[in-house]
Amino acid sequence: TILNIQSLQKNKDLVSVEDLLFHQGKSIGAIYCIKKIADELGITKALGNSDNAKLALLQIAGRIICQGSRNYLANEWINNQAYQDVFKIQNVSEDLLLDNLAWLCEKKNEIEDKIFKSSHNNTSGKTLFLYDVTSTYLEGTHNELAEFGYNRDKKKGKMQIVIGLLTDEKGYPVSIEAFKGSTNDTKTVMNQLLKLKKRFAIEKVVLVGDKGMIKSAQIRDIQSEEFQWNYITSITKEQIKTLIKKDVIQYELFDNELVDISDGEGTRYILRRNPIRAKEIYTNRMSRINWLNEFVINQNIYLDEHPRAKVETAINKVESKILKHKFSSFIKCRIIDGKIFLDVDSKQLKEQQKFDGCYAIKTDLTKEEMNTDTVHARYKDLAQVEQAFRTMKNIGENIRPVFVRKKETTIGHIFVVMLGYMIMKYMQDKLKHLPYTMKGVIESLDKIQYIKYTFGEKTKIILPDELLQQNQEILDGLNIKLNCSLEYI
């Protein structure tokens, strides 16, 4: 800030520049922007005006900025943040923050409902929702939701929790839910159907989920008399092959352009071969086959150099690799004169390559209800949920580590993460024209501090009048002006 020194001297507030004492202020830029965006998205209003509501906003900001434990937030992080001025709260402790997570768990449905109603007041026509499931591993074993299950994080021996995220077609979270770590993806779908019907009071729904999520049983539920809704999903390679055998679709129809086929019984299949993906799959497969050949060569060298080594042990290792890479349909291994050789069935390999890049989307929507391009685009929108999970797990407001054990505080924790992602998603959408990562945006905003100065017996606390170019571009992109009454010195 450039102070008007002459004006201060004229008013006899200071005699010389040496009498002016500057103090480093606390960070205000990031938490101020987070609070303003929470206001814009209806999060602040949905939370209410209680101390718990203000603590929740503080936790959301803390999760976006530093991802620390409640202990770190209460005892270290807030010491450098102007949280009292932004969130209008003074008492913060680890115990209060943990109690606040339990409060968020108790109020979660009510808060989600209020946010949804404020942002989706017009739900005429079919409303599309995207749903997906992920898991997050735990370092400990005492979380009440912790169980062993299908671990997407590839962390062997780690217990986990399962998380289901429902978003609207723009990718903004609508609701999040925590399940025990062993919960199968498909077992979570009915919860979402009931939630949309009973809590959000949606009359017409198109639920979009991947092939591991929406299977025959879930389709029956979606189409049942209770709901009478629609779905968009995809099918497996084996299901594609079955449809070809039944002559419902033909292999020749897979092309770079979309092809729309009806089975005559109310189901449509949108077919396409993605040439870029086909090339990626082919390159990856050949690379793994080459690696397998190298592995066999090394095993043979080891056998030559170690006469007491058993061929059976080496061949078990090779066969294990074949199974791991799913090559057993076209690669076999055999022993000739104590050496291991690979036999590659070129015909079967060619059959494998035949379907590289091929995929089929399945829906019960008629062409009149949704045309081919739109069905395809809506299914591809599932990538937004996957992006949400990546952001929530690895960037910004990380789900991990989970520093809580009780079910209610775990649910409160993932709810904080979801609300934080809503804010991050808003920022991503508004700032996509700028060449900055979200991590860079948050770090840059967090460097904006207020300035405190004293002269004589007077002390003033002010915000900078001029910002660094990057910070100003970010604030302009978010349409936010740094304007906050500062009371706590």
N, C-alpha and C positions, 0 to 999 in steps of 0.2 A: 504494500500500500504506500502511495506517495502522500505524505502528510504535508499540509500547507504550513510550513514552518514559520513563514512571515506572519500568517494570521495568528498563530499561537504566540509569537513574540509581541505582536501588536496588542493582543489582549492580556499581555503580561503573564501568560500561563507558563512560559519558560523563558529563561534568560539566554541560553545558548543551546546548541544542538547537543552538547555534552550532557545537558540536564535531562534529555529524553532517554528513557530506559525502555528497551524493547524486550519482550518475553516471548519465548516459543510457545505457540498455542497448541491446542489439541486438534486432532483430525476431525473434520466435519463434513468434507465433501461427499464421501461414499455413503455415510449413514443418512445424510440429508436427502440425497437422491433416492436411496432405497425407501425412505419414508414417503417421499412425494409420489413415487411410483406405486407404493402400497395404497396410498390415497386414491390414485387414479384407477387402480384395478378393483377397488371396492374391498380390499383386504382390511384396511383400517376400520372401516365402518362395520364390517362383519365381525371383527374382533370385539368392538365395543370400546368403552372408555375406562374400564376398570384398570387397576394396577396390573392384573394378570394380562390384560390386553396389551398394555405398554411393554411388559416384560416379554411377551410373545414377539412383538416387533423388534425388540432388542435382540432376541435369540435369532430371528430371521436374518437380521443384519450381520450378526456375529457369524452365522453359518456361511453367508455369502462371502464375507471378507476374510475370515481366518480359519474356519473349520475346527476350532479347538473344542476342548471339553468344557463342561459347565464350570469346572474349577478354574480353567484358564480364562474363560470369559469374565467371570466375576472378580477374579483376583489380579489379573494382569491386563487383559485386552482393554477393558473399559477405562483404565487409568489414562490411556492416550486418546480417548474418544470423547467428543462433546455430547455424550448421550443424554445428559440431563436437559440440555437445551432442545435437542431434537425430539426425544421421546417423552419429555416431561415426567421423568421418574428419577427418584433419588436412591431408594433402597434396593441394592442388588447384592445377592449372595448366591453361593452355589446351591444351598438348600432351597432358596426361593426359586431358582431356575429349574431345579428338579421338580419341585411342586408345580411349577408352571407347565412342565411337560405333561403331568398328570391332568392338569386343568384343560390343556389343549386336547388331550385324548377324550375327556368327558364332553367337550364342546365341539369336537371335530365335525360331526355330522351337521350340527346347527350352523357352524361357520361355513362349511362347504355349500350348504343349501343357500345361504344368504349371498355368497359370492356368485353362485350359479345364477340365481334369480336376477341379480343386478347386471349381469353381463349377457344373459340369454332370455331377455323378457319377451322376445318374439320367437316362438318355437312352432310356428305354423308349418305344415308340410312335414316331410320326413327329415328327422334330425339325425345327423351322422355322428357316431362316436367311435373312437379308436381305442382299442384295449390291448394291453400286452402285460407280460409278467417277467420279472427278473428275480434274481436272488442276490444277497450280499452276505459274504462270509463274516464270521465273528472270530475274534482272537481268543475269547474265553469260551466257557462251556456252561455258564450259569444264567444266561438270558432265558426268560420263561418261554420264548418262542423258538429257541434254538433247537434244531434237529438236523440230522444228516439227510441230505437229499441230492437231487441233480444239481451239481455245482457248476454254474455258468462261469465262475471266476477261475476255474481250473486249479482250485486250492485243495489238494488232497488232504483228508484228515481234518478239515475244518467244518464245524457246524455252521448253520446258516439260518437266515429268515427269508421268506418269500414275500415279494412286494408286487401288488397289482396296481397299475396306473391306468386310469380312464381319462382320456382327453377329448376335447371337441375337435372338429375337423381342421381347425387352425393350429392344433398342437398345444393349446393351453390346457393345463390340468383341470379336471373337473372333480376328481376324487382319487384318493390313494388309500390303499388298504394293506395291512400286514397280516401274513399267514404264517403258520408253523413251517419250519424249514423243509419238511418232507411233503408238503402239499403239492399235488399234481396240478399243472397249469389248468387243465380242463375243469377241475373241481372248483375253480374260482369264478367261472363264468356266470353261474346262476346268481351269485351275489350281485354282480353288475346289472343283470337284467332286473332283478327286484329293486335295486337302488334307483335305476332310471324310471321305473314305473311308479314306485311308491313314494320315494323321497323327492325326486325331481319332477314327478307328474308329467312325464313325456308320453304323448299318445302314439307317436309314430317314430320308430327307431330303425336305423340301419347300423348294425354292429359290425365293425371291421376288425378282424383278428387273423393271425397267421395260421398256417396249417396244423401247428402243434396245439393251437388254442381252440379253434372252432372245428370240431369233428362231427360225426353223424349224430351223436347224442346231444351235442350242444345245438346243432341245427334243428333237431326236433323240439328242443326247449324254446328256441327263438321263434319257431313257426307255430308253437302250440296255441291252443285256444286262449290261454291266459295272456299271451302277448300279441301274437299275430304280427310279428315284426319281420324284418329282412336282414340278410347277412351278406358280407363280402369276405371271402377267404381265398386260400390257394390249396392246391393238392400236391401230393408227393409224386416223385418220379415213378414209383411203382403204381400209383393210381393212374397216372398218365398212360403207362403201358397197358394197364387193364382196360382203360377206355379204348385204346387202339385195338386191342384184341376183340373187344365187343363191337368195333366199328362205329362207335359213337363219334370219335374223332379220328383223323388220319395224320400220320407222321408228317406227310408232305405239307400240311397246313401250317406247320411252325415256320414262321418267316420273320423278317425284320419288322414287318408291319403287323398290326393287331388283326386277329381273325376271331370273329364272334360266332360260336356254334351253340345251338340249342339241342338238348337231348329229347325234346318233345314231351318232357314230363315236368316242365317248370324250372329246369336248371340250365343256366347258361355257362359256357366255358370261354374265357377270353384267352386266346393262345398267342404266344410270341416266342421267338428265339432272339435273345440278346447277343449280337455278334461280339461285342466287347467282353461280356461275361464268358462267352464260349471260349474265346481266346485265353482269358485268364485261367479258366478251369483246365484247359488243355496244357498250358505252360506249367501250371502247378503240378498236374499229374505226372508229366514227363520229368519234371525236376525231382519228384519223389521216387519215381522209378529209377532214375539215375543214382539217387542217393542209396536206394536199396541195393543196387548192383555194387556200389562202393562198399556197402556194409558186408555183403557176401564176400567180396575180395579180401576184406580185412579179416573176416572170420577164417577164410582159407589160409591166409598168411599165419594167423595165430595157431591154427592146427598144425601147419608145417613146422613152426618154431617150438611147439610144445607137444612132443610125441605122446605125452600122457593125457593130453586134453581129449575129451570125449566128443565125437562127431555129433552124437545125439543132443548134447547140450547146445552146441552151435546151431544145429538145425532148428531146435526149439526157439532159439532167439530169433532166427530168421522168420520162422512161421508166425511168431508173435508180432513182428513188424509188418508182415503181410496183412494180418488181421487188423492191426491198428490202422493201417492206411486203406483198409477196405479194398484190397487187391485180390482177394481169394477167388473171385469169379474168373480171373484171367491170368493169374500167376501161381504157379506151383513150384515147389523146390524138390530136387532129387539129389541123390548121392551117387557119384561115380568115382571109383577108386579112392574113396576117402575124402573127396572134395565135393563141395556144395555147388549145384548149378541151378539157375532159375529158368523155368520154361514159361515163356509168355505166349498165351493163346491170342494171336493177332486178330482172329475173328471176333473173339469175345471183347478184346480191347476196343476194336472198332465199334462194337455194339454199345460199349460204355460211352465212347466219344460221340456217338450219334445224338445223344440227348443233352450234350453240353450246351448250356445257355438257354435251354427250353424251360418254359414255365407256363402254368395254366392257372388262371384266376377263376374262382367259382362263385356264382351268386344266384339268388332266386328273384332278383329284380328284373322286371321286363324292360325291353328296350325303350318303351314309352316312359317308364319311370326313371331310367338312367341309361344314357347311351354308352357305347363301348368305350370311348375315350375317357369318359368320366368315371366309369367303374374302375378302369385301369389306374387312373390318377388317384382315386380315393384309396385303392389298395396300397399304392406306392406311398401314400401319406403315412402309412404305418412307420415309415422311417423316422417320422417326427417323434414318435414315442420312443423308438430306439435311441434317437438323439437325446431325448429327455433323460433316459436312463444313463446314457454315457455322461451327460452333464452332471446329473445328480450323484453318480458314483465316482467320477474321476476328475471333474472340473468344478470350479466354483464351490457350490455348497455341498461338498462331499457327504454322502451317507456314511461312509466309513471315516474313521473308526466309530463304532457304536459304543458309547461309553456308559450305557445304561443296561439294567438287567430286567426290571419288571416289565410286564406286558404293557401297562398303561404308559410308562415313560418311553418305551420303545415306539409305540404308536405315536405319541406326542413328538418324538424325535423325527420320525419319517414325515410327519405332517409339517413340521418346521421346514424340512428339506423341500417338500412339495411347494409350499408357499414361497420359499426362496427361489425355486425354479421358475415359478410364475413371473417373478420380478426379473430374473435373468432372461427369460424368454422375451419379455417386453423390451428389455434393453437390446437384445440381439436383433429383434425386428426393427427397432428404431435406428440402430447404429450400423446396419449391414452395409451402408454406403461408405463407412470409414474403414481404413486399413488396420484396425486394432483388434487384437484378440480380446475376449471377455476378461481373461485374467489381467491383461494389460489395462483394460478400462477400469476395473475395480481398483487395481493398485494405483493407477494414476489419480483417480478421484480421491482415494484415501490419503493422498499426499497433500490435498487441499486443507490447510489449517487456518484457524482464525489467528488474529494477531492481537496481542495484549501489550499495551505500552503505558508507562506512567511518566508524569511530569509533576514535580512538586508533590503534593499530597493527592493528586487526582490519578485515577486509573481508568483506562478505557479498554474495551474489548470490541474489535471490529472484524469484519470479513474483508478479504482482499478485493480491491477494486478491479485489478487486472490479473488475469490468470495466464498460465502457460498456454500456448496455442492448442495443444492436444486436449487439455482440460476444457478449454472454451468450446472446441469443436464437439466434444462429448456432451456438454451441457446444452449446446444449441441443438444437437441431434435429438436429445431427450426432451427438448422444449422446457427446460428447467432453468430458472433464475435463482442464483444463490442468494437467498433472502431469509434470514432467520434471526429472530430476536435472541440476543445473547445476554443471559442474566447471571450465570454461574461463573464466577471468576476464581 
